């Protein structure tokens, strides 16, 4: 007779402050975007693991889901984030 092991799955629910979330949204090329590092943090992954998950499940994402920012766009985002930290 097989004994079934009981598996208990606990999911944590993270409550995210609206202002914190808004501060992670940037407009680039007229499109509202979030950085992979910010999305990974929100979902509880490392950035590397988050990107692996997207890559491994790319068929689940619309083609316009992600795009590569230029170095200048990335520097501008970092400047914006730094300015936000001094305001908050």
N, C-alpha and C positions, 0 to 999 in steps of 0.2 A: 504494500500500500504506500502510495506516494504522499509525502507530507508537503503541503504547499507553504512556502515561506511568505509571510506577510510583508509587503513593502510599503513603507510609509514615505510619502513624498511631501516635503514641506516647501511651499513656495512663499518667498518673501515678497511683500508688496511694498514698493518704495514710493514714498510720497515726495513728489518733486515740486519745489516752490516755483510758481509761475514766472517770477522775475528771473530766477536762475535758468529756467528753460529758455526764456526769451533772450537772455544774454548769450546763449549758445547758437542762436540763429543769425546768420549773416546773409546779406544780399550780394551775390556775385553774378555779374552779367545779367542782372534783372531777375535772378532766380533766388529764392530763399533756400539756403543750404545749411547743413550742420556738418562739422568735421567728423571724420571717422573716429577720432579719439574721444570726442564728446558723446557720440552715439554709443561707443563701446562702454564708456563709463556709466551711462544711463542704464544699459542692459546688463552691466556687471561682468563684462569681458575685458580682457586686455585688447588693445588695438589690433595686435597681430592676430589674435584668435577671432575677433569680430570680422576682420577682412577675410580670413580663411573661410568663415561661415558664409559670407556673401559670395565669395568666389565659388565655393562648393555647391551653392544653391542659386546660382545666377539666374536660372530659368524662372525663379520665383519673383524676380525683380524686373520692373519695367526698364527699358533701355535708358530712359532718362533719369533713372534712380540715382545714378552716380556719375561723376565726371572728375577729371583731374584738374586741380587748380594750378595756375602757373606759380612760379616762385614769388613773383611780385604780389599776386593775389593772396598767397599764404602769408607773406610778410605784413600785408595790410590787415589781415585777420588778426595776426598776433599783436599788431599795434592796437587794434580795437579792443582785443581781450585785455591787454595791459591797462588801457585807459578805463575799461569797465571795472577792473579790480580796484583802482584808486577811487572810483566814484562810490562803489558799494561799501 
